[in-house]
Amino acid sequence: MSSQTVFRFPSGDGIDSLQTFIEPIPIIDKNEILIKVRSIALNYRDVAIATSTYPLPVKDQVIPCSDMAGEVTQVGDLVTRFSVGDSVLAPINPAFLYGPLKDEYASDSFGGPKDGMLREYIALQAHAVIKLPKSSHNFADWAAVVCTGSTVWNAFYGNTALKPGDTVLLLGTGGVSLTALIFAKAAGATTIITSSSDKKLEYVKSKFGADYTINYKTHPNWAAEVQRITNGHGVNHILEINGAATIEQSLGSVARGGVVSVIGWSQAPEKMPDVAMLSLRKGCAIRGVQGGSKQQLEESVRFMGNRELLSTVEKTFGFEKGDIIAALKYVASGEHIGKVCISLK
């Protein structure tokens, strides 16, 4: 077989604009491996790209999606670390190997500035690929940790490290927040998670063991509820997935010397809070987290595999145009809890 099915967004006219193409399977060079894609995890970023609301540059006719787990089907002549049949995944940005994200490779992310993973086969440089450990996790479980695992690891260990006994605040019940909940619990931290749905909060408490839950509709001033739960101390780490819309309450929730990791974005309120003064009063760090490096992803994979941590995958769809569109619309609806994946045979 020399051809494969590839999905592209020819324009940013919406999720329904997804188109199917038949394209050649890549021919690898001596330093590459050919990977059969087995599962793809979706992110809200994919919805934003489809609807032209993503704030960063996107290539024309992009193959969407950045998170993939797969199986090696061919190795280049100079590749020694991988063999046919190995289970692997790749970081979102193959040039972001370690340290902070640099300008010279900030535009190398899959599924946006460069073509992504919504295809059957992809050729990658071997040095940018991670071999998966033996564990009970399937390909969907691993695909679901590409973005969330590296992002959470960066948030927890890229600055002031998370410690046993710390308290963590997680906003919402999406993939990043649930991955952070699982990792934080495994690291010995106390967890607080928010949602507008009591049903979702009950689910994450029963399945993932959240210590405290806050319905932000019931408690619109949820920062005060965080302070009540923590006896006025605040939380050591916050994963701020909404950006400007909730940053004021996050700063009202953080402990002195704590870290607010800004991961997502949203429309700014009409009157922005005085972030500089609020952070100065708390002596806290506000840190932008643009995913994580290959090193951080590899560390999170090792942590997840060695401890047999729970998966955040809620639902999987097939690798057909109609199924993929349905999956993207499900993510866009906000009804999901955790991750949504596309599975390939």
VMD Tcl script that draws the C-alpha trace (Angstrom):
set ca {
  {0.00 0.00 0.00}
  {1.51 3.33 -1.09}
  {-1.33 5.74 -0.25}
  {-3.14 6.83 2.88}
  {-6.22 8.74 4.00}
  {-5.53 12.27 5.21}
  {-7.97 14.86 6.56}
  {-7.47 18.59 6.04}
  {-9.25 21.87 6.74}
  {-9.07 23.66 3.35}
  {-10.43 26.77 5.08}
  {-11.45 27.96 8.52}
  {-15.12 27.84 7.65}
  {-16.09 25.52 10.49}
  {-15.90 21.91 11.58}
  {-18.07 20.73 8.65}
  {-15.43 22.00 6.20}
  {-13.19 19.00 6.98}
  {-12.18 17.25 3.73}
  {-10.79 13.80 2.91}
  {-7.72 13.35 0.70}
  {-5.77 10.35 -0.59}
  {-2.06 11.11 -0.39}
  {1.21 9.15 -0.62}
  {2.60 7.43 2.46}
  {5.86 9.25 3.33}
  {9.19 7.75 2.33}
  {11.55 7.93 5.30}
  {15.16 9.03 5.28}
  {18.00 7.36 7.18}
  {17.25 9.17 10.46}
  {13.46 8.81 10.43}
  {10.89 6.26 11.46}
  {7.52 5.62 9.80}
  {4.65 5.45 12.28}
  {1.23 3.91 11.77}
  {-1.13 6.25 13.64}
  {-3.30 4.23 16.02}
  {-5.06 6.94 18.04}
  {-5.45 10.73 17.93}
  {-6.59 12.84 20.88}
  {-8.54 16.03 20.23}
  {-8.00 19.39 21.89}
  {-10.12 22.54 21.93}
  {-7.30 24.04 19.84}
  {-8.50 21.83 16.95}
  {-11.99 23.34 17.21}
  {-10.53 26.86 17.32}
  {-8.44 26.18 14.21}
  {-11.48 24.77 12.39}
  {-13.52 27.89 13.21}
  {-10.77 30.48 12.64}
  {-10.76 31.55 16.29}
  {-7.27 30.26 17.11}
  {-5.09 33.29 18.02}
  {-1.84 31.94 16.51}
  {-0.80 31.37 12.87}
  {-2.11 28.28 11.04}
  {-0.83 26.96 7.71}
  {-3.14 26.79 4.72}
  {-5.00 23.50 4.17}
  {-3.66 22.20 7.48}
  {-3.89 18.59 8.61}
  {-5.30 19.19 12.13}
  {-4.53 17.58 15.48}
  {-1.28 17.42 17.42}
  {-1.67 14.42 19.75}
  {-0.91 10.94 18.42}
  {0.12 7.50 19.63}
  {1.13 4.86 17.12}
  {3.24 1.92 16.10}
  {6.58 1.87 14.26}
  {6.30 0.19 10.86}
  {9.67 1.10 9.35}
  {13.01 2.45 10.61}
  {15.73 4.39 8.77}
  {19.16 2.89 8.19}
  {20.83 4.93 10.96}
  {18.07 4.51 13.57}
  {19.13 2.25 16.46}
  {16.73 3.11 19.32}
  {13.54 1.89 17.67}
  {12.33 -1.34 16.10}
  {9.34 -2.26 13.99}
  {6.40 -2.88 16.32}
  {7.43 -0.39 19.02}
  {4.61 1.70 20.51}
  {5.48 5.40 20.39}
  {4.22 8.95 20.65}
  {5.62 12.33 19.70}
  {5.57 15.73 21.41}
  {3.37 18.49 20.03}
  {6.47 20.35 18.82}
  {9.25 18.02 17.57}
  {11.86 20.78 17.90}
  {10.97 21.60 21.53}
  {13.20 18.99 23.16}
  {14.09 20.54 26.54}
  {14.31 23.86 28.42}
  {12.07 26.85 27.68}
  {10.35 27.28 24.32}
  {12.57 29.36 22.01}
  {11.52 31.76 19.24}
  {13.41 29.86 16.56}
  {11.16 26.80 16.88}
  {8.00 28.23 18.42}
  {6.19 27.74 15.11}
  {6.94 24.04 14.68}
  {3.86 22.64 16.43}
  {1.84 19.93 14.75}
  {-1.71 20.67 13.64}
  {-1.29 24.44 13.36}
  {1.88 26.00 11.89}
  {2.72 22.60 10.37}
  {0.62 19.61 9.31}
  {-0.65 17.44 12.15}
  {-1.70 13.90 12.93}
  {-5.15 13.35 11.38}
  {-3.78 10.80 8.92}
  {-2.85 7.12 8.79}
  {0.96 7.38 8.59}
  {3.57 9.97 9.53}
  {7.37 10.05 9.18}
  {9.27 11.63 12.08}
  {12.87 12.16 13.06}
  {13.73 9.37 15.50}
  {15.28 11.73 18.06}
  {11.91 13.48 18.51}
  {9.95 10.30 19.28}
  {9.26 8.66 22.65}
  {9.10 4.90 23.10}
  {6.20 3.95 25.35}
  {6.73 1.81 28.45}
  {5.00 -1.49 29.04}
  {1.76 -0.85 30.91}
  {-1.96 -1.54 30.82}
  {-2.63 1.64 28.80}
  {-3.88 1.45 25.23}
  {-3.08 3.77 22.33}
  {-5.98 6.14 23.12}
  {-4.79 6.45 26.74}
  {-1.33 7.45 25.52}
  {-2.54 9.81 22.79}
  {-4.59 11.59 25.46}
  {-1.47 12.46 27.46}
  {0.59 14.12 24.68}
  {-0.70 17.65 25.23}
  {-2.10 17.27 28.73}
  {0.83 15.35 30.21}
  {3.55 17.66 28.95}
  {1.53 20.76 29.83}
  {0.75 19.58 33.36}
  {4.33 18.45 33.94}
  {5.57 21.85 32.81}
  {3.06 23.60 35.09}
  {3.94 21.47 38.13}
  {7.69 21.06 37.66}
  {8.86 23.74 35.19}
  {9.10 26.43 37.90}
  {8.38 25.94 41.62}
  {7.98 22.17 41.88}
  {4.80 20.58 43.21}
  {5.43 18.95 46.61}
  {3.54 16.41 48.71}
  {1.12 18.31 50.93}
  {0.62 21.17 48.47}
  {-2.87 22.18 47.40}
  {-3.77 22.44 43.70}
  {-6.73 24.27 42.10}
  {-7.98 23.02 38.73}
  {-10.49 24.93 36.63}
  {-12.99 22.82 34.69}
  {-13.09 19.11 33.91}
  {-11.33 19.00 30.55}
  {-8.30 16.90 29.67}
  {-5.64 19.18 31.16}
  {-7.48 19.60 34.45}
  {-8.20 15.88 34.85}
  {-4.62 14.93 33.98}
  {-3.45 17.46 36.56}
  {-5.88 15.98 39.10}
  {-4.52 12.47 38.52}
  {-0.87 13.56 38.64}
  {-1.36 15.80 41.69}
  {-3.11 13.05 43.67}
  {-0.33 10.61 42.78}
  {2.23 13.19 43.97}
  {0.55 13.55 47.36}
  {-1.20 16.90 46.82}
  {-4.69 17.99 47.88}
  {-6.93 18.81 44.91}
  {-9.77 21.28 44.34}
  {-11.64 21.26 41.03}
  {-14.36 23.52 39.63}
  {-17.24 23.09 37.19}
  {-20.68 24.52 36.50}
  {-22.14 20.99 36.61}
  {-22.77 19.09 39.85}
  {-23.00 15.91 37.76}
  {-19.48 16.41 36.40}
  {-18.15 17.24 39.86}
  {-19.70 14.10 41.34}
  {-18.15 12.06 38.52}
  {-14.61 13.40 38.96}
  {-14.83 13.00 42.72}
  {-15.99 9.37 42.51}
  {-13.72 8.28 39.63}
  {-10.59 10.37 40.09}
  {-10.70 11.14 43.82}
  {-10.88 14.94 43.82}
  {-10.66 16.10 47.43}
  {-12.90 19.17 47.06}
  {-15.26 20.41 44.36}
  {-16.70 23.87 43.68}
  {-19.66 24.64 41.44}
  {-18.84 28.12 40.19}
  {-22.48 28.83 39.40}
  {-23.45 28.06 42.99}
  {-20.35 29.96 44.19}
  {-19.76 32.76 41.64}
  {-17.11 34.17 44.00}
  {-15.28 30.86 43.96}
  {-12.03 32.41 45.17}
  {-13.72 32.96 48.56}
  {-14.73 29.29 48.60}
  {-11.14 28.29 47.87}
  {-9.97 30.42 50.79}
  {-12.62 28.83 53.02}
  {-11.52 25.30 52.04}
  {-7.85 26.14 52.65}
  {-8.50 28.00 55.92}
  {-7.33 31.24 54.37}
  {-3.99 29.91 53.11}
  {-4.86 29.67 49.42}
  {-3.51 27.10 46.97}
  {0.06 26.49 45.90}
  {-0.61 25.75 42.22}
  {-3.40 26.89 39.90}
  {-3.89 25.70 36.33}
  {-5.56 28.72 34.79}
  {-7.22 27.45 31.60}
  {-9.46 30.47 30.98}
  {-6.88 33.24 30.97}
  {-8.15 36.80 31.28}
  {-11.74 35.84 32.11}
  {-10.86 34.27 35.47}
  {-7.37 35.52 36.30}
  {-8.65 37.87 39.03}
  {-10.29 35.03 40.96}
  {-7.25 32.83 40.43}
  {-5.09 35.52 42.00}
  {-7.59 35.69 44.83}
  {-7.19 31.93 45.32}
  {-3.41 31.55 45.16}
  {-1.27 31.26 48.29}
  {1.60 33.59 49.01}
  {4.52 32.39 46.91}
  {2.25 30.19 44.81}
  {2.23 29.67 41.04}
  {-0.55 30.50 38.57}
  {0.12 28.61 35.32}
  {-1.78 30.30 32.49}
  {-2.58 27.59 29.94}
  {-5.71 28.70 28.05}
  {-7.22 31.87 26.71}
  {-10.61 33.55 26.53}
  {-12.05 36.95 25.78}
  {-10.87 39.57 28.23}
  {-13.48 41.25 30.47}
  {-14.37 44.88 29.83}
  {-12.37 45.92 32.87}
  {-9.15 43.98 33.38}
  {-7.94 43.59 36.98}
  {-4.67 45.09 38.12}
  {-2.73 41.85 37.66}
  {0.59 43.45 38.58}
  {-0.63 44.67 41.97}
  {-2.57 41.48 42.74}
  {0.48 39.32 42.03}
  {2.75 41.68 43.98}
  {0.51 41.41 47.06}
  {0.69 37.62 46.93}
  {4.35 37.38 45.93}
  {3.19 34.78 43.42}
  {4.41 33.80 39.99}
  {2.17 34.09 36.93}
  {3.62 31.87 34.25}
  {2.53 31.22 30.68}
  {2.71 27.53 29.79}
  {2.73 26.72 26.07}
  {2.61 22.95 26.33}
  {5.80 21.20 27.31}
  {9.06 19.85 25.92}
  {9.85 16.33 24.79}
  {11.75 15.86 28.05}
  {8.71 16.90 30.11}
  {6.42 14.64 28.08}
  {8.83 11.73 28.53}
  {8.91 12.28 32.30}
  {5.11 12.42 32.48}
  {4.84 9.23 30.39}
  {7.24 7.43 32.73}
  {5.26 8.64 35.75}
  {1.95 7.54 34.24}
  {3.24 4.17 33.08}
  {5.17 3.20 36.21}
  {2.26 4.08 38.48}
  {-0.44 2.70 36.17}
  {-2.36 5.96 36.53}
  {-5.94 6.30 35.33}
  {-6.69 7.44 31.79}
  {-8.70 10.59 31.09}
  {-10.29 9.23 27.89}
  {-14.06 9.56 28.05}
  {-15.11 8.71 24.51}
  {-13.62 7.45 21.24}
  {-14.81 7.92 17.65}
  {-13.87 6.22 14.37}
  {-11.52 7.38 11.62}
  {-14.25 8.36 9.18}
  {-15.13 11.91 8.13}
  {-18.57 11.85 9.77}
  {-17.19 10.39 13.00}
  {-14.37 12.93 13.17}
  {-16.77 15.83 12.61}
  {-19.04 14.42 15.34}
  {-16.05 14.14 17.69}
  {-14.97 17.74 17.07}
  {-18.52 18.97 17.63}
  {-18.65 17.01 20.88}
  {-15.48 18.76 22.07}
  {-16.90 22.11 20.91}
  {-20.08 21.51 22.94}
  {-18.16 21.37 26.22}
  {-20.22 18.38 27.32}
  {-17.24 16.04 27.53}
  {-15.31 15.15 30.68}
  {-11.63 14.52 29.99}
  {-10.38 13.55 26.55}
  {-12.03 12.61 23.26}
  {-10.06 10.41 20.85}
  {-10.14 9.12 17.27}
  {-9.17 5.44 16.96}
  {-7.68 3.84 13.85}
  {-7.51 0.14 13.06}
}
mol new
graphics top color blue
foreach p $ca { graphics top sphere $p radius 0.5 }
foreach p [lrange $ca 0 end-1] q [lrange $ca 1 end] { graphics top cylinder $p $q radius 0.2 }
display resetview
